[in-house]
Amino acid sequence: MKFEGTKYASRWDASTWLLLLFSVLMCILPILLDEGWVGPVISTVGLVGLFVGLFLGTYYRIDGDKLVIYQFFSLTILPIDKISEIRPTKTILAAPATSLTHRIAIKFSDRKVLKSSAPLVISPVREEEFIAQLTALNPNIIVE
């Protein structure tokens, strides 16, 4: 299934880079403790590759009346007309968002959309443009 529309990458900020740096340091720590270098190097390369793949594979697309969320190999399609509220959040809940500090929470009017009452938390680049495009498609969205 191919989607068109406007693509928004997930934001990379200091929290994203700090997570990568922390992971690399934890993998290199055994080298500094003189426990050999082959295992830690393989672990470091694998972990950094996994994180970069996860981070680059997370993005959002507004395609017609649908919000499409891509996260690694997972695809979620959500109806824009069911969005009721968008607000900034600092939650650290697991989410298809690569930033820990620049996140927005999207609430839906119908619990069946996400099969939960918890909001969808994402971190699009060009956040103002993203929200403006959503509100143009659904003027009933309350933006805080």
Order of alpha helices (4+ residues) and beta strands (2+ residues): beta-alpha-alpha-beta-beta-beta-beta-beta-beta-alpha-beta
